[in-house]
Amino acid sequence: MHDHSHHSQEVTDKNLSVSILLNIGITVAQIVGGIVSGSLSLVSDALHNLSDVVSLALSFVAHRLAKKKATVHHTFGYKRAEILAAFINAATLIIVAVYLVYEAVLRFSSPVAIGSEIVIWLSALGIVFNGISTLLLKKDAAHSVNMKSAYLHLLTDTMASVAVLIGGLLMKYFGWFWIDSVITLAIAIYLIFMGWGLLRSTTKMLLLFTPENLDIEQIVQKVHAVTGENKLHHIHLWSLNDNQLHFEAHLDCRENITIAEFNRIVHEIEEVLHHEFHINHSTIQPEFAGQCSGDFIAQD
């Protein structure tokens, strides 16, 4: 089991490394080609590729950090590093998109002749390189918000390169140079659409919000079915990372029970939390003859 996990980490690191190198190559080529051809859409694709390089590098570092063990100075280790990297990646998507909207609007008022041959060849190269990178990270994206952020960067850039290629063909055969600004604007809107959802979800995780797929009232109802008159209050529920849900609460004990009896109750609570709600870490604090109000959430 340990060897499989280690192998999986090595595969992910290798895939990220290959994707970084591919994106560095296409970024340099598209920046030079965009300047030479005068294509804003090609430059916008290059800027997106540059953000890919940064995001992939962040994802690579965060992925390595997340595997580090906890210490006395870092009791959670670096398990939230991948969430932070995903948040930064989502933010860069939106920032790049806003800049592209600004440039596209300016270009609408004064369209220029563009070297369509360069646009066609370099956008085709972008499709191949980004397509390979996307396929490399597709499997990992289903299991990690960090890998998902990197995957989304690459997927959107592949689609952007397809749009730029179509624009290059239209400019070459029909002379529609205004299409360059239209494509740039479309890429920017798509980036905002893709980045916003990821930015929203990672922000909620960083702020320790209750996961959207869990209902505290339903959890309390299930737990109270096994604790009887002993009621939960002062509840906190949050995601430490993609794979770990943490739950803590006070349990108001109506009788002065033994430690052994309390441990039995806690074990039953943990079984409910784990099997019903996939919560894999819980801390229950006992209180005897406390002032347990009807509020589940502490108001202090």
C-alpha beads as a LAMMPS data file, in Angstrom:
LAMMPS data file: protein, C-alpha beads

300 atoms
299 bonds

1 atom types
1 bond types

-500.0 500.0 xlo xhi
-500.0 500.0 ylo yhi
-500.0 500.0 zlo zhi

Masses

1 110.0

Atoms # bond

1 1 1 0.000 0.000 0.000
2 1 1 2.853 2.346 0.892
3 1 1 4.710 1.518 -2.327
4 1 1 1.627 2.232 -4.423
5 1 1 1.208 5.658 -2.821
6 1 1 4.879 6.459 -3.353
7 1 1 4.631 5.394 -6.991
8 1 1 1.514 7.545 -7.446
9 1 1 3.356 10.574 -6.060
10 1 1 6.307 9.991 -8.423
11 1 1 3.957 9.696 -11.418
12 1 1 2.180 12.937 -10.482
13 1 1 5.484 14.777 -10.001
14 1 1 6.757 13.486 -13.348
15 1 1 3.551 14.522 -15.143
16 1 1 3.733 18.000 -13.615
17 1 1 7.392 18.356 -14.601
18 1 1 6.682 17.385 -18.218
19 1 1 3.713 19.799 -18.341
20 1 1 5.855 22.651 -16.991
21 1 1 8.542 22.096 -19.649
22 1 1 5.961 21.890 -22.461
23 1 1 4.309 25.110 -21.319
24 1 1 7.589 27.003 -21.023
25 1 1 8.336 26.066 -24.640
26 1 1 4.960 27.127 -26.024
27 1 1 4.915 30.331 -23.947
28 1 1 8.226 31.549 -25.372
29 1 1 7.203 30.596 -28.912
30 1 1 3.809 32.329 -28.694
31 1 1 5.144 35.530 -27.118
32 1 1 7.716 35.906 -29.894
33 1 1 5.177 34.881 -32.540
34 1 1 2.519 37.239 -31.159
35 1 1 4.879 40.202 -31.250
36 1 1 6.079 39.389 -34.764
37 1 1 2.580 38.736 -36.152
38 1 1 0.841 41.507 -34.209
39 1 1 -1.811 39.061 -32.929
40 1 1 -3.358 40.004 -29.586
41 1 1 -5.120 36.638 -29.341
42 1 1 -1.787 34.854 -29.722
43 1 1 -0.229 37.066 -27.052
44 1 1 -3.266 36.435 -24.822
45 1 1 -2.806 32.694 -25.340
46 1 1 0.874 33.124 -24.443
47 1 1 -0.020 35.022 -21.259
48 1 1 -2.409 32.263 -20.326
49 1 1 0.375 29.755 -20.963
50 1 1 2.668 31.834 -18.759
51 1 1 0.070 31.671 -15.989
52 1 1 0.015 27.915 -16.611
53 1 1 3.755 27.716 -15.997
54 1 1 3.358 29.593 -12.705
55 1 1 0.331 27.548 -11.648
56 1 1 1.996 24.248 -12.523
57 1 1 5.125 25.234 -10.612
58 1 1 2.953 26.155 -7.610
59 1 1 1.062 22.891 -7.905
60 1 1 4.321 20.955 -8.077
61 1 1 5.743 22.619 -4.958
62 1 1 2.450 22.329 -3.077
63 1 1 2.105 18.660 -3.995
64 1 1 5.572 17.956 -2.605
65 1 1 4.944 20.019 0.525
66 1 1 1.650 18.233 1.224
67 1 1 3.569 14.969 1.609
68 1 1 5.797 16.331 4.379
69 1 1 5.169 14.920 7.840
70 1 1 3.808 16.973 10.712
71 1 1 6.276 18.399 13.234
72 1 1 6.050 20.125 16.614
73 1 1 6.132 23.449 14.752
74 1 1 3.731 22.383 11.987
75 1 1 1.220 20.075 13.651
76 1 1 -0.884 19.751 10.483
77 1 1 2.197 19.492 8.268
78 1 1 1.660 21.265 4.936
79 1 1 -1.628 19.595 4.075
80 1 1 -3.313 22.911 3.240
81 1 1 -0.526 23.941 0.831
82 1 1 -2.411 22.472 -2.117
83 1 1 -5.543 24.460 -1.270
84 1 1 -3.477 27.660 -1.127
85 1 1 -1.881 26.838 -4.482
86 1 1 -5.305 26.186 -6.021
87 1 1 -6.561 29.525 -4.652
88 1 1 -3.590 31.394 -6.177
89 1 1 -4.050 29.580 -9.496
90 1 1 -7.734 30.489 -9.646
91 1 1 -6.958 34.115 -8.800
92 1 1 -4.342 34.344 -11.567
93 1 1 -6.854 32.986 -14.084
94 1 1 -9.230 35.824 -13.269
95 1 1 -6.511 38.514 -13.191
96 1 1 -5.205 37.460 -16.616
97 1 1 -8.771 37.394 -17.937
98 1 1 -9.518 40.948 -16.771
99 1 1 -6.341 42.201 -18.480
100 1 1 -7.328 40.432 -21.712
101 1 1 -10.781 42.038 -21.643
102 1 1 -9.116 45.465 -21.335
103 1 1 -6.749 44.805 -24.255
104 1 1 -9.490 43.326 -26.454
105 1 1 -11.743 46.370 -25.950
106 1 1 -8.878 48.686 -26.915
107 1 1 -8.132 46.637 -30.041
108 1 1 -11.772 46.767 -31.154
109 1 1 -11.451 50.501 -31.776
110 1 1 -8.302 50.113 -33.880
111 1 1 -7.932 46.666 -35.497
112 1 1 -4.586 45.956 -37.161
113 1 1 -3.370 43.617 -39.905
114 1 1 -2.078 40.372 -38.436
115 1 1 0.365 37.744 -39.709
116 1 1 -2.100 34.869 -39.798
117 1 1 0.412 32.175 -40.867
118 1 1 2.344 32.516 -37.601
119 1 1 -0.913 32.521 -35.618
120 1 1 -2.064 29.289 -37.280
121 1 1 1.155 27.349 -36.743
122 1 1 1.788 28.458 -33.178
123 1 1 -1.810 27.933 -32.068
124 1 1 -1.638 24.411 -33.557
125 1 1 1.554 23.841 -31.562
126 1 1 -0.257 25.115 -28.462
127 1 1 -3.085 22.630 -29.010
128 1 1 -0.638 19.711 -29.189
129 1 1 1.487 20.718 -26.188
130 1 1 -1.417 21.726 -23.945
131 1 1 -3.433 18.711 -25.042
132 1 1 -0.630 16.381 -23.932
133 1 1 -0.312 18.221 -20.596
134 1 1 -4.075 18.060 -20.030
135 1 1 -4.149 14.304 -20.589
136 1 1 -1.217 13.845 -18.180
137 1 1 -3.080 15.557 -15.321
138 1 1 -6.643 14.421 -16.055
139 1 1 -6.590 11.411 -13.706
140 1 1 -5.091 13.330 -10.759
141 1 1 -7.600 16.179 -11.195
142 1 1 -10.395 13.945 -9.908
143 1 1 -8.685 13.496 -6.530
144 1 1 -7.076 16.856 -5.707
145 1 1 -8.266 20.464 -5.825
146 1 1 -4.652 21.449 -6.477
147 1 1 -4.361 19.124 -9.481
148 1 1 -7.820 20.251 -10.605
149 1 1 -6.675 23.885 -10.665
150 1 1 -3.636 22.961 -12.775
151 1 1 -5.791 20.767 -15.029
152 1 1 -8.296 23.597 -15.554
153 1 1 -5.487 25.975 -16.524
154 1 1 -4.302 23.520 -19.165
155 1 1 -7.779 22.593 -20.389
156 1 1 -8.799 26.228 -20.859
157 1 1 -5.526 26.960 -22.636
158 1 1 -6.060 24.038 -25.001
159 1 1 -9.510 25.389 -25.858
160 1 1 -8.061 28.902 -26.180
161 1 1 -5.488 27.608 -28.669
162 1 1 -8.294 25.995 -30.683
163 1 1 -10.107 29.353 -30.775
164 1 1 -6.926 31.151 -31.830
165 1 1 -6.374 28.591 -34.598
166 1 1 -9.904 29.146 -35.915
167 1 1 -9.303 32.892 -35.770
168 1 1 -6.030 32.539 -37.660
169 1 1 -7.774 30.594 -40.432
170 1 1 -10.550 33.204 -40.684
171 1 1 -7.974 36.003 -40.872
172 1 1 -5.976 34.166 -43.536
173 1 1 -8.855 33.279 -45.861
174 1 1 -11.351 36.095 -45.199
175 1 1 -9.217 38.963 -43.874
176 1 1 -11.377 39.261 -40.729
177 1 1 -8.733 40.832 -38.491
178 1 1 -11.386 42.011 -36.032
179 1 1 -11.955 38.352 -35.124
180 1 1 -8.686 38.484 -33.172
181 1 1 -10.290 40.784 -30.563
182 1 1 -13.486 38.716 -30.479
183 1 1 -11.533 35.535 -29.744
184 1 1 -9.475 37.295 -27.084
185 1 1 -12.665 38.494 -25.403
186 1 1 -14.183 34.997 -25.590
187 1 1 -11.052 33.468 -24.026
188 1 1 -11.160 36.032 -21.218
189 1 1 -14.832 35.399 -20.417
190 1 1 -14.210 31.657 -20.385
191 1 1 -11.249 32.099 -18.022
192 1 1 -13.400 34.106 -15.619
193 1 1 -16.140 31.471 -15.759
194 1 1 -13.708 28.613 -15.055
195 1 1 -11.679 30.462 -12.436
196 1 1 -14.556 31.848 -10.382
197 1 1 -15.941 28.481 -9.255
198 1 1 -12.516 27.266 -8.174
199 1 1 -11.729 30.572 -6.432
200 1 1 -15.044 30.389 -4.572
201 1 1 -14.552 26.799 -3.371
202 1 1 -10.916 27.269 -2.287
203 1 1 -11.784 30.498 -0.462
204 1 1 -14.435 28.637 1.529
205 1 1 -11.932 25.922 2.408
206 1 1 -9.309 28.448 3.517
207 1 1 -11.884 30.262 5.661
208 1 1 -12.905 26.927 7.232
209 1 1 -16.501 27.163 6.057
210 1 1 -18.760 24.146 6.511
211 1 1 -18.505 21.943 3.382
212 1 1 -21.511 22.619 1.143
213 1 1 -22.387 18.925 0.830
214 1 1 -22.825 18.510 4.600
215 1 1 -25.730 19.646 6.800
216 1 1 -24.853 20.201 10.461
217 1 1 -28.471 19.796 11.560
218 1 1 -28.633 16.395 9.843
219 1 1 -25.340 15.372 11.464
220 1 1 -26.630 16.400 14.907
221 1 1 -29.854 14.452 14.352
222 1 1 -27.905 11.284 13.481
223 1 1 -25.526 11.684 16.425
224 1 1 -28.321 12.367 18.910
225 1 1 -29.901 9.075 17.854
226 1 1 -27.005 7.291 19.587
227 1 1 -26.304 9.736 22.447
228 1 1 -29.888 10.042 23.671
229 1 1 -30.259 12.867 26.191
230 1 1 -26.597 13.839 25.842
231 1 1 -26.665 16.713 23.354
232 1 1 -24.039 18.246 21.096
233 1 1 -23.274 21.948 20.954
234 1 1 -20.379 24.299 20.132
235 1 1 -19.909 22.472 16.798
236 1 1 -17.208 23.168 14.218
237 1 1 -16.917 21.349 10.898
238 1 1 -14.333 22.079 8.199
239 1 1 -12.155 20.616 5.433
240 1 1 -8.461 20.416 6.241
241 1 1 -7.744 19.486 2.627
242 1 1 -9.381 17.480 -0.168
243 1 1 -9.352 14.245 1.780
244 1 1 -9.748 15.168 5.444
245 1 1 -12.903 16.428 7.146
246 1 1 -12.575 17.589 10.755
247 1 1 -15.363 17.780 13.312
248 1 1 -15.269 19.057 16.878
249 1 1 -18.032 19.592 19.420
250 1 1 -18.938 19.635 23.103
251 1 1 -21.123 16.819 24.427
252 1 1 -23.364 17.850 27.322
253 1 1 -23.520 14.765 29.578
254 1 1 -26.683 14.628 31.714
255 1 1 -25.167 12.077 34.106
256 1 1 -21.790 11.896 35.819
257 1 1 -20.558 8.957 33.737
258 1 1 -17.188 7.191 33.860
259 1 1 -14.386 7.840 31.400
260 1 1 -14.922 4.340 29.992
261 1 1 -18.602 5.084 29.356
262 1 1 -17.758 8.400 27.709
263 1 1 -15.199 6.670 25.463
264 1 1 -17.901 4.195 24.391
265 1 1 -20.235 7.074 23.444
266 1 1 -17.442 8.863 21.559
267 1 1 -16.681 5.672 19.624
268 1 1 -20.325 5.418 18.564
269 1 1 -20.288 9.079 17.497
270 1 1 -17.135 8.522 15.452
271 1 1 -18.699 5.531 13.724
272 1 1 -21.733 7.617 12.713
273 1 1 -19.584 10.544 11.536
274 1 1 -17.284 8.318 9.517
275 1 1 -19.789 5.965 7.889
276 1 1 -22.658 8.410 7.371
277 1 1 -20.735 11.590 6.500
278 1 1 -17.155 10.475 5.693
279 1 1 -15.725 12.616 8.502
280 1 1 -12.346 11.073 9.325
281 1 1 -11.215 13.166 12.294
282 1 1 -13.372 14.155 15.267
283 1 1 -12.796 15.668 18.699
284 1 1 -15.564 15.475 21.309
285 1 1 -15.206 17.404 24.578
286 1 1 -17.336 16.242 27.533
287 1 1 -19.290 18.644 29.761
288 1 1 -21.205 17.619 32.864
289 1 1 -24.303 19.530 33.958
290 1 1 -23.422 22.354 31.580
291 1 1 -25.700 25.011 30.202
292 1 1 -26.337 23.449 26.807
293 1 1 -28.507 25.773 24.747
294 1 1 -30.416 24.839 21.635
295 1 1 -27.774 26.482 19.453
296 1 1 -25.415 24.069 17.770
297 1 1 -22.957 26.806 16.816
298 1 1 -21.066 28.799 19.457
299 1 1 -21.997 32.479 19.452
300 1 1 -18.807 33.722 21.172

Bonds

1 1 1 2
2 1 2 3
3 1 3 4
4 1 4 5
5 1 5 6
6 1 6 7
7 1 7 8
8 1 8 9
9 1 9 10
10 1 10 11
11 1 11 12
12 1 12 13
13 1 13 14
14 1 14 15
15 1 15 16
16 1 16 17
17 1 17 18
18 1 18 19
19 1 19 20
20 1 20 21
21 1 21 22
22 1 22 23
23 1 23 24
24 1 24 25
25 1 25 26
26 1 26 27
27 1 27 28
28 1 28 29
29 1 29 30
30 1 30 31
31 1 31 32
32 1 32 33
33 1 33 34
34 1 34 35
35 1 35 36
36 1 36 37
37 1 37 38
38 1 38 39
39 1 39 40
40 1 40 41
41 1 41 42
42 1 42 43
43 1 43 44
44 1 44 45
45 1 45 46
46 1 46 47
47 1 47 48
48 1 48 49
49 1 49 50
50 1 50 51
51 1 51 52
52 1 52 53
53 1 53 54
54 1 54 55
55 1 55 56
56 1 56 57
57 1 57 58
58 1 58 59
59 1 59 60
60 1 60 61
61 1 61 62
62 1 62 63
63 1 63 64
64 1 64 65
65 1 65 66
66 1 66 67
67 1 67 68
68 1 68 69
69 1 69 70
70 1 70 71
71 1 71 72
72 1 72 73
73 1 73 74
74 1 74 75
75 1 75 76
76 1 76 77
77 1 77 78
78 1 78 79
79 1 79 80
80 1 80 81
81 1 81 82
82 1 82 83
83 1 83 84
84 1 84 85
85 1 85 86
86 1 86 87
87 1 87 88
88 1 88 89
89 1 89 90
90 1 90 91
91 1 91 92
92 1 92 93
93 1 93 94
94 1 94 95
95 1 95 96
96 1 96 97
97 1 97 98
98 1 98 99
99 1 99 100
100 1 100 101
101 1 101 102
102 1 102 103
103 1 103 104
104 1 104 105
105 1 105 106
106 1 106 107
107 1 107 108
108 1 108 109
109 1 109 110
110 1 110 111
111 1 111 112
112 1 112 113
113 1 113 114
114 1 114 115
115 1 115 116
116 1 116 117
117 1 117 118
118 1 118 119
119 1 119 120
120 1 120 121
121 1 121 122
122 1 122 123
123 1 123 124
124 1 124 125
125 1 125 126
126 1 126 127
127 1 127 128
128 1 128 129
129 1 129 130
130 1 130 131
131 1 131 132
132 1 132 133
133 1 133 134
134 1 134 135
135 1 135 136
136 1 136 137
137 1 137 138
138 1 138 139
139 1 139 140
140 1 140 141
141 1 141 142
142 1 142 143
143 1 143 144
144 1 144 145
145 1 145 146
146 1 146 147
147 1 147 148
148 1 148 149
149 1 149 150
150 1 150 151
151 1 151 152
152 1 152 153
153 1 153 154
154 1 154 155
155 1 155 156
156 1 156 157
157 1 157 158
158 1 158 159
159 1 159 160
160 1 160 161
161 1 161 162
162 1 162 163
163 1 163 164
164 1 164 165
165 1 165 166
166 1 166 167
167 1 167 168
168 1 168 169
169 1 169 170
170 1 170 171
171 1 171 172
172 1 172 173
173 1 173 174
174 1 174 175
175 1 175 176
176 1 176 177
177 1 177 178
178 1 178 179
179 1 179 180
180 1 180 181
181 1 181 182
182 1 182 183
183 1 183 184
184 1 184 185
185 1 185 186
186 1 186 187
187 1 187 188
188 1 188 189
189 1 189 190
190 1 190 191
191 1 191 192
192 1 192 193
193 1 193 194
194 1 194 195
195 1 195 196
196 1 196 197
197 1 197 198
198 1 198 199
199 1 199 200
200 1 200 201
201 1 201 202
202 1 202 203
203 1 203 204
204 1 204 205
205 1 205 206
206 1 206 207
207 1 207 208
208 1 208 209
209 1 209 210
210 1 210 211
211 1 211 212
212 1 212 213
213 1 213 214
214 1 214 215
215 1 215 216
216 1 216 217
217 1 217 218
218 1 218 219
219 1 219 220
220 1 220 221
221 1 221 222
222 1 222 223
223 1 223 224
224 1 224 225
225 1 225 226
226 1 226 227
227 1 227 228
228 1 228 229
229 1 229 230
230 1 230 231
231 1 231 232
232 1 232 233
233 1 233 234
234 1 234 235
235 1 235 236
236 1 236 237
237 1 237 238
238 1 238 239
239 1 239 240
240 1 240 241
241 1 241 242
242 1 242 243
243 1 243 244
244 1 244 245
245 1 245 246
246 1 246 247
247 1 247 248
248 1 248 249
249 1 249 250
250 1 250 251
251 1 251 252
252 1 252 253
253 1 253 254
254 1 254 255
255 1 255 256
256 1 256 257
257 1 257 258
258 1 258 259
259 1 259 260
260 1 260 261
261 1 261 262
262 1 262 263
263 1 263 264
264 1 264 265
265 1 265 266
266 1 266 267
267 1 267 268
268 1 268 269
269 1 269 270
270 1 270 271
271 1 271 272
272 1 272 273
273 1 273 274
274 1 274 275
275 1 275 276
276 1 276 277
277 1 277 278
278 1 278 279
279 1 279 280
280 1 280 281
281 1 281 282
282 1 282 283
283 1 283 284
284 1 284 285
285 1 285 286
286 1 286 287
287 1 287 288
288 1 288 289
289 1 289 290
290 1 290 291
291 1 291 292
292 1 292 293
293 1 293 294
294 1 294 295
295 1 295 296
296 1 296 297
297 1 297 298
298 1 298 299
299 1 299 300
